[in-house]
Amino acid sequence: MKQKNPNGLGSLTYRLVNGKKYWTGRVTLGQDLDGKLVRKSFSSYKKSAVIEEMQKALAQTNIAGFTTSGDRRLGEFMCYWLYNVKTKEIKSTTVVRYESTIKWHIMPYPFSKIKVKDITILNLQNFINLLADDENTSINTVKNTLILIKNFLDYTIVLGIFPNNPADYVKVPKKEKVENTGKYRIFSADEQKLIINNLDLEDPVEQMLYIDFFTGLRRNEIRGLRWKNYSDGTLTIAQQLVRSYKFEKDGSRTINKNSTQDLKTESSFRTIVLPKMADNLLQKMKINSYEKHLRLGTPFTDDAFIFSDEYLKPIEEKRANRRIQAICRKIGIEPRPLHSIRHSYATRLFEADVDIKTVQKLMGHFDYRTTLNIYVHVMDEEKEKAAAVLDAMYN
């Protein structure tokens, strides 16, 4: 027989067993992370005991309406959180970065199998120590992994799994830094001249390389340039062309390789005055772009990309990097990545005694220390040249 529960706990029924009332209470606790309702039932000859158990169960349901989420494994739960919660808050490229951290720096370790509710300061610290001990894992990777876990555990506080975040008390151990001697792989002035003299300025990819030597733009900045950004011998850097992703709840995705997005910082927005050589090339390119549009029967507008393929599409993101390395091999110098052109641009400015603050603005650096690091590298090379001059004088 069913009785109305005046306290709103759920359903409360009884049946006669051996002539005695045998009570059963049923409560709906909420839903699990898959959206399924979670119900529990309790039975006893004592009505008060059943009601007490029902009250305890309901008290354990968190404010988000979820239940039993603390029983999920860390790796599995973090993937759910990433694709169902974070994708709505952060850029798609950041989702990809987080996904990579989970895949390569959390999932391969036994810690990824721990139940979320069983995470403690001690076992999380042990995991971070283990990660730091891996000689193939940089200290920045360890820091980023801990930050990602901390962000996830903040979400579990909202779910009522933890009252406080265990990651707040975990420290990244000190790790001896390995000096990256190849961080600034700069082209010398002679190498730069040799490359420029071997560029085919009728080819859109090599046109991009040529302009980059005179502007030092980042890959996505130069790919995103449109004719509206070019005027009176200047380029205004106002947007970038990046990959973007649309994620489904199961982690599947669709990719847009040419998504126009805002620049990373206000400092990245800048106007660069072009040398006459670069300006002359862009004037010629604009005429050719107009003619290309005409041949394809497409109206020319200032919104068209400056660097485009034969179908007026932006240059594929990896072509310039492949091309500069192929040219280096062809002319017999050490292949270097596209980003080396950017650092070479800054180096030429420093060699011409342009002050650090101006170089910072032209490079679009938010932090002057980034510019200063390149300056220090250039000055180290200058000191070596000075020593070589003295050697030549006295030998």
C-alpha positions as CSV (number, residue, x, y, z in Angstrom):
1,M,0.0,0.0,0.0
2,K,1.3,3.4,-1.0
3,Q,1.4,6.3,1.6
4,K,1.8,9.9,0.7
5,N,5.1,11.2,2.0
6,P,4.5,14.5,3.6
7,N,8.2,15.4,3.6
8,G,8.6,15.2,-0.2
9,L,11.3,12.5,0.1
10,G,9.9,10.3,-2.6
11,S,7.6,7.3,-2.6
12,L,6.9,5.3,0.6
13,T,5.0,2.0,0.4
14,Y,4.5,-1.0,2.5
15,R,3.3,-4.6,2.1
16,L,2.4,-7.1,4.7
17,V,5.0,-9.7,5.5
18,N,4.1,-12.3,8.1
19,G,1.3,-9.9,9.2
20,K,3.7,-7.0,9.7
21,K,4.2,-3.9,7.6
22,Y,7.4,-4.1,5.5
23,W,8.3,-0.5,4.4
24,T,10.0,0.4,1.1
25,G,11.1,3.9,0.2
26,R,12.2,5.0,-3.2
27,V,14.0,8.3,-4.0
28,T,15.3,9.9,-7.2
29,L,18.7,11.3,-6.5
30,G,19.2,13.1,-9.8
31,Q,21.0,12.0,-12.9
32,D,24.4,10.7,-13.8
33,L,26.7,12.3,-16.3
34,D,25.0,10.4,-19.2
35,G,21.7,11.9,-18.3
36,K,20.2,8.7,-16.8
37,L,18.0,9.1,-13.7
38,V,19.6,7.6,-10.6
39,R,17.2,6.0,-8.1
40,K,17.6,4.2,-4.9
41,S,15.3,2.1,-2.7
42,F,15.5,1.2,1.0
43,S,13.4,-1.4,2.9
44,S,12.8,-2.2,6.6
45,Y,10.1,-3.2,9.0
46,K,10.7,0.1,10.7
47,K,9.2,3.1,8.8
48,S,11.5,5.5,10.6
49,A,14.6,3.6,9.5
50,V,13.5,3.8,5.9
51,I,12.9,7.5,6.1
52,E,16.2,8.1,7.7
53,E,18.0,6.3,4.9
54,M,16.1,8.2,2.3
55,Q,17.1,11.5,3.9
56,K,20.8,10.5,4.0
57,A,20.7,9.6,0.3
58,L,19.1,12.9,-0.7
59,A,21.6,14.8,1.3
60,Q,24.4,13.3,-0.7
61,T,23.0,14.6,-4.0
62,N,25.1,17.6,-5.1
63,I,23.8,21.0,-6.0
64,A,24.2,20.4,-9.7
65,G,21.7,17.6,-9.7
66,F,24.3,14.9,-10.5
67,T,25.1,11.9,-8.4
68,T,27.7,9.1,-8.3
69,S,30.0,11.3,-10.5
70,G,32.8,10.8,-8.0
71,D,32.9,7.1,-9.0
72,R,34.0,8.0,-12.5
73,R,37.6,7.4,-13.5
74,L,39.8,10.5,-13.8
75,G,40.7,10.1,-17.4
76,E,37.2,9.3,-18.5
77,F,35.7,12.1,-16.5
78,M,38.2,14.7,-17.7
79,C,37.3,13.8,-21.3
80,Y,33.6,14.3,-20.5
81,W,34.3,17.6,-18.8
82,L,36.4,18.8,-21.8
83,Y,33.9,18.0,-24.5
84,N,30.7,18.8,-22.6
85,V,31.7,21.7,-20.4
86,K,34.9,23.4,-21.5
87,T,34.2,23.5,-25.2
88,K,31.5,26.1,-24.4
89,E,34.0,28.3,-22.5
90,I,37.3,28.3,-24.4
91,K,38.7,28.5,-27.9
92,S,38.7,25.3,-30.0
93,T,42.5,25.4,-30.3
94,T,42.7,25.4,-26.5
95,V,40.4,22.4,-26.4
96,V,42.9,20.6,-28.8
97,R,45.8,21.5,-26.5
98,Y,43.9,20.2,-23.4
99,E,43.0,17.1,-25.3
100,S,46.6,16.5,-26.1
101,T,47.6,16.9,-22.5
102,I,45.0,14.4,-21.4
103,K,46.0,11.9,-24.1
104,W,49.8,12.0,-23.7
105,H,50.4,13.1,-20.1
106,I,47.5,11.7,-18.1
107,M,45.9,8.7,-19.9
108,P,49.1,6.6,-20.2
109,Y,49.6,6.6,-16.4
110,P,47.7,4.4,-13.8
111,F,46.6,7.6,-12.1
112,S,44.1,8.2,-14.9
113,K,42.2,5.1,-13.7
114,I,41.7,6.4,-10.1
115,K,38.2,7.3,-9.1
116,V,37.8,11.0,-8.9
117,K,36.5,10.9,-5.3
118,D,39.6,9.0,-4.3
119,I,42.0,11.8,-5.4
120,T,44.0,13.2,-2.5
121,I,46.8,15.7,-2.1
122,L,49.3,12.9,-1.6
123,N,48.4,10.7,-4.5
124,L,48.1,13.7,-6.9
125,Q,51.5,14.9,-5.7
126,N,53.0,11.5,-6.3
127,F,51.6,11.6,-9.9
128,I,53.1,15.0,-10.6
129,N,56.4,13.9,-9.2
130,L,56.3,10.8,-11.5
131,L,55.6,13.0,-14.4
132,A,58.5,15.3,-13.6
133,D,60.8,12.4,-13.3
134,D,60.3,11.5,-17.0
135,E,63.3,12.9,-18.8
136,N,61.2,13.3,-22.0
137,T,58.7,15.6,-20.2
138,S,59.6,19.3,-19.8
139,I,58.9,21.2,-16.7
140,N,56.4,23.4,-18.5
141,T,54.5,20.3,-19.6
142,V,54.3,19.2,-15.9
143,K,53.1,22.6,-14.9
144,N,50.4,22.7,-17.6
145,T,49.2,19.2,-16.7
146,L,48.8,20.2,-13.1
147,I,47.0,23.4,-14.1
148,L,44.6,21.3,-16.3
149,I,43.9,18.9,-13.4
150,K,43.3,21.8,-11.1
151,N,40.8,23.4,-13.5
152,F,39.0,20.0,-13.7
153,L,38.9,19.6,-9.9
154,D,37.4,23.1,-9.6
155,Y,34.5,21.7,-11.6
156,T,34.2,18.8,-9.2
157,I,33.8,21.3,-6.3
158,V,30.7,22.6,-8.1
159,L,29.5,19.0,-8.4
160,G,29.8,18.6,-4.7
161,I,32.5,15.9,-4.9
162,F,35.1,17.9,-3.1
163,P,34.7,20.8,-0.6
164,N,38.2,22.0,-1.5
165,N,40.6,21.5,-4.4
166,P,43.4,19.0,-3.7
167,A,45.5,20.5,-6.5
168,D,45.8,23.8,-4.6
169,Y,48.3,22.1,-2.3
170,V,50.4,20.2,-4.9
171,K,53.8,21.6,-6.0
172,V,55.7,21.0,-9.2
173,P,59.1,19.7,-8.2
174,K,62.2,21.6,-9.4
175,K,63.7,20.1,-12.5
176,E,67.1,21.0,-14.0
177,K,66.4,23.0,-17.2
178,V,68.1,21.8,-20.4
179,E,69.3,24.8,-22.3
180,N,67.7,25.0,-25.7
181,T,70.6,26.2,-27.8
182,G,68.4,26.1,-30.9
183,K,65.6,28.3,-29.7
184,Y,66.6,31.2,-31.9
185,R,67.7,29.6,-35.2
186,I,68.3,32.8,-37.0
187,F,69.4,33.3,-40.6
188,S,72.5,35.4,-40.9
189,A,72.4,38.5,-43.1
190,D,74.3,36.7,-45.8
191,E,72.0,33.7,-45.6
192,Q,69.0,36.0,-45.7
193,K,70.2,37.7,-48.9
194,L,71.0,34.3,-50.5
195,I,67.4,33.1,-49.8
196,I,65.8,36.3,-51.0
197,N,67.8,36.2,-54.3
198,N,66.6,32.6,-54.9
199,L,62.9,33.3,-54.3
200,D,60.4,33.0,-57.2
201,L,58.4,36.2,-56.8
202,E,55.7,34.9,-59.1
203,D,54.9,32.1,-56.7
204,P,52.4,33.0,-53.9
205,V,54.2,30.9,-51.3
206,E,57.5,32.5,-52.0
207,Q,55.9,35.9,-52.2
208,M,54.8,35.2,-48.6
209,L,58.3,34.3,-47.5
210,Y,59.7,37.5,-49.1
211,I,57.2,39.8,-47.3
212,D,57.8,37.9,-44.1
213,F,61.6,38.7,-44.2
214,F,60.6,42.4,-44.2
215,T,57.8,42.3,-41.6
216,G,58.5,39.4,-39.2
217,L,54.9,38.4,-39.1
218,R,53.7,35.2,-37.4
219,R,52.5,32.4,-39.7
220,N,48.8,32.9,-38.9
221,E,49.1,36.7,-39.2
222,I,50.6,36.7,-42.6
223,R,48.2,34.0,-43.9
224,G,45.3,36.2,-42.6
225,L,46.3,39.4,-44.4
226,R,43.7,40.8,-46.7
227,W,44.0,43.7,-49.2
228,K,42.1,45.9,-46.8
229,N,45.1,45.6,-44.5
230,Y,47.4,47.1,-47.1
231,S,47.4,50.9,-47.7
232,D,50.0,53.6,-48.6
233,G,53.1,51.4,-48.0
234,T,51.9,50.0,-44.7
235,L,50.4,46.7,-43.4
236,T,48.0,46.7,-40.5
237,I,48.0,43.5,-38.6
238,A,44.4,43.2,-37.4
239,Q,43.4,39.5,-37.5
240,Q,44.8,36.0,-37.9
241,L,43.9,32.8,-39.8
242,V,43.8,29.8,-37.6
243,R,42.4,26.3,-37.3
244,S,39.1,26.0,-35.4
245,Y,37.3,23.0,-34.3
246,K,33.7,22.1,-33.6
247,F,33.4,19.4,-31.0
248,E,30.6,16.9,-30.3
249,K,29.9,15.6,-26.9
250,D,31.7,12.3,-27.8
251,G,34.9,14.1,-28.8
252,S,34.4,13.8,-32.5
253,R,35.1,17.0,-34.4
254,T,34.9,19.0,-37.6
255,I,37.9,21.2,-38.6
256,N,38.0,24.6,-40.3
257,K,41.6,25.3,-41.3
258,N,41.0,28.9,-42.3
259,S,39.0,30.5,-39.5
260,T,39.5,34.2,-39.1
261,Q,40.0,35.1,-35.4
262,D,41.1,38.1,-33.3
263,L,44.7,38.5,-32.5
264,K,46.0,37.0,-29.2
265,T,46.7,40.3,-27.5
266,E,46.2,44.0,-28.0
267,S,50.0,44.3,-28.6
268,S,49.7,42.0,-31.6
269,F,47.5,44.7,-33.3
270,R,50.1,46.9,-35.1
271,T,50.9,48.8,-38.3
272,I,54.2,48.1,-40.1
273,V,55.8,50.5,-42.5
274,L,57.1,48.5,-45.5
275,P,60.5,48.9,-47.1
276,K,60.2,50.2,-50.7
277,M,61.1,46.7,-52.1
278,A,58.3,45.0,-50.2
279,D,55.8,47.8,-51.1
280,N,56.7,47.5,-54.8
281,L,56.0,43.7,-54.7
282,L,52.6,44.2,-53.0
283,Q,51.6,46.8,-55.6
284,K,52.3,44.3,-58.4
285,M,50.6,41.5,-56.5
286,K,47.4,43.6,-56.0
287,I,47.2,44.1,-59.8
288,N,47.8,40.3,-60.3
289,S,45.1,39.5,-57.7
290,Y,42.6,41.7,-59.5
291,E,43.4,39.9,-62.8
292,K,43.1,36.5,-61.2
293,H,39.7,37.4,-59.8
294,L,38.7,38.6,-63.3
295,R,39.8,35.3,-64.9
296,L,37.8,33.3,-62.3
297,G,34.7,35.4,-62.7
298,T,34.8,36.5,-59.0
299,P,34.4,40.2,-58.0
300,F,37.5,41.6,-56.5
301,T,37.1,43.2,-53.1
302,D,39.5,44.5,-50.4
303,D,38.4,41.5,-48.3
304,A,40.3,39.1,-50.6
305,F,43.4,37.4,-49.2
306,I,46.8,38.9,-50.2
307,F,48.4,35.5,-50.4
308,S,46.1,33.0,-52.1
309,D,46.3,29.9,-54.3
310,E,45.0,29.5,-57.8
311,Y,41.5,29.3,-56.5
312,L,41.7,32.4,-54.3
313,K,41.9,30.3,-51.1
314,P,44.4,31.2,-48.4
315,I,47.8,29.4,-48.5
316,E,47.6,26.1,-46.7
317,E,49.1,26.5,-43.2
318,K,52.2,24.3,-43.6
319,R,53.2,25.2,-47.2
320,A,55.4,28.2,-46.2
321,N,57.3,26.1,-43.6
322,R,57.9,23.3,-46.0
323,R,59.0,25.7,-48.8
324,I,61.6,27.7,-46.7
325,Q,63.2,24.4,-45.7
326,A,63.2,23.1,-49.2
327,I,64.9,26.3,-50.4
328,C,67.5,26.1,-47.7
329,R,68.4,22.5,-48.8
330,K,68.5,23.6,-52.4
331,I,71.0,26.5,-51.8
332,G,73.1,24.5,-49.3
333,I,72.3,26.1,-46.0
334,E,70.9,24.6,-42.8
335,P,67.1,24.2,-43.0
336,R,65.3,26.2,-40.5
337,P,61.5,26.6,-39.7
338,L,59.4,29.5,-40.9
339,H,59.5,31.1,-37.4
340,S,63.2,31.7,-37.9
341,I,62.3,34.4,-40.5
342,R,60.5,36.2,-37.7
343,H,63.5,36.1,-35.4
344,S,65.8,37.1,-38.2
345,Y,63.7,40.2,-38.8
346,A,64.1,41.2,-35.2
347,T,67.8,40.5,-35.5
348,R,68.3,42.7,-38.5
349,L,66.6,45.5,-36.6
350,F,68.9,45.1,-33.6
351,E,71.9,45.0,-35.9
352,A,70.7,48.3,-37.3
353,D,70.6,49.7,-33.8
354,V,66.8,50.0,-33.6
355,D,65.9,50.4,-29.9
356,I,64.2,47.5,-28.0
357,K,60.9,49.3,-27.4
358,T,60.4,49.9,-31.2
359,V,61.3,46.3,-32.0
360,Q,58.8,45.1,-29.4
361,K,56.1,47.1,-31.1
362,L,57.0,45.9,-34.6
363,M,57.1,42.3,-33.4
364,G,53.8,42.6,-31.6
365,H,55.3,41.2,-28.3
366,F,53.1,41.6,-25.2
367,D,56.1,41.2,-22.9
368,Y,59.3,43.2,-23.5
369,R,61.2,40.2,-22.1
370,T,60.4,38.2,-25.1
371,T,62.0,40.8,-27.3
372,L,64.9,41.2,-24.9
373,N,65.7,37.4,-25.1
374,I,66.3,37.8,-28.9
375,Y,68.4,40.9,-28.2
376,V,70.6,39.0,-25.7
377,H,71.0,36.2,-28.3
378,V,72.1,38.7,-30.9
379,M,74.5,40.4,-28.5
380,D,76.1,37.1,-27.6
381,E,76.8,36.5,-31.3
382,E,78.2,40.0,-31.7
383,K,80.6,39.3,-28.7
384,E,81.8,36.2,-30.5
385,K,82.4,38.2,-33.7
386,A,84.4,40.8,-31.6
387,A,86.6,38.0,-30.2
388,A,87.2,36.7,-33.6
389,V,88.3,40.1,-34.8
390,L,90.8,40.3,-31.9
391,D,92.1,36.8,-32.7
392,A,92.7,37.9,-36.3
393,M,94.6,41.0,-35.2
394,Y,97.0,39.1,-33.0
395,N,97.5,35.9,-34.9
